[in-house]
Amino acid sequence: VWVAEHEHDDEVGSIAIERDGDVDPEKLNTWMGKLLAEKGIDIFRTKGFISYAGNPKRIVFQGVHMLFTAQPDKEWGDEPRKNQLVFIGRNLDEEQMQKDFDKCLI
């Protein structure tokens, strides 16, 4: 029986961003657009949910490479408003991505 050796790419990893509060939708869209334009080929998968300022519903998003969708989901209700994003890819700068996301917060 022949079994191929599994190659592990040390450059592939995941980045999780979790922040309380609301984001400015315009700033977030600008940041995501720039991120996908610059790193989209290296971002294999994105998913999570975000809290847009002034929107009673959380926004659920997902993406593969440069394809990205976002849709309103359930209302926040009594839940604390927060943002949870996960990026899976290679050669991603976690520190820079965290800082850039923080600039989107209100």
N, C-alpha and C positions, 0 to 999 in steps of 0.2 A: 504494500500500500504506500503510495506516494503522498506526502503531506507537505504542502508549501510552507516555508518558514514565514512567520508573520513578521512583517517589518513595522516597526513603530517609528513614527515621525515625531521627534521631540518638539518640533516647532508647533504642532497642533495642540490647542488647548481651549479652555473655556474661560470666559470672563463673566462674572455676575455683578450687576450693579443694583444695589437696593438702597432706596432713599425714601424717607417720609416726605409728605407735602405734595405740592402741585408743581407742574411744569408749565412754562409758557409755550403754547403749541407752536407759535412761529419760530421761536428759538430752537425747539426740539426738531422741527421739520428741517430747518437750516442745517443743524448739526448732523442729523441722519443723512440728509442729502449729500453733504460733504464727505461723511464717513463712507457711505456706499460708493461714491464716485472715486474716492482714493483707495479704499480697501475692499470693495465689493467682491473682487475675485478671490480674496483671501478669507472672506466671511462665508462660511459654509451654511450656517443656520443662525437665525435670531428668533427669539420669542419672548413673550412676557406681557405685562400690562403696565399701563401708565395712567397717571391722574392729571388730566388737563384742567387747568384753572377754569372755574366757571362751568364745568360740565358735571352734571350729577351722576353720569355713568363712567365707569372705568373703560379705558380703551385697551382692547386686546390686539396685539400685533404679532405677526410672524413673517419670516422671510427666508429665502434661499438665495444666496449670493446677492445680486442687485435687485431681485424681485421682492417686493415688500408690500404687505397689506396691513391695514389697521381698521378696526371696526368697534363701534360702541358695544358694550356688554351690559351686564347688570348694573343697577344703581348701587352706589357706595353705601347708602343707608347709614347705619351707625358704625360701619367699619372705618378704621383709620385709613385716611387716604395715603397711598404709598405707591412707589414705582419699583417694579422688579423687572429687570432686563437680563437676558442671557445671550451671549454671543459665543458661537463655536467657530473656530477658524485657526489660521496660522499667522504667525508674525504680527500679532495684535499687541499694541502697547496699552496694557491695562491701566497703568498710572495716568497716561494721557487721556484715555477714554473716560476714566472716572472724573478727572478734572473738567473735561469738556462737557460731560453730562451735568455736572454741578452748575455750570454756567446757564443751564436751561431752567434751573429751579427758580421759583419766585420767592 
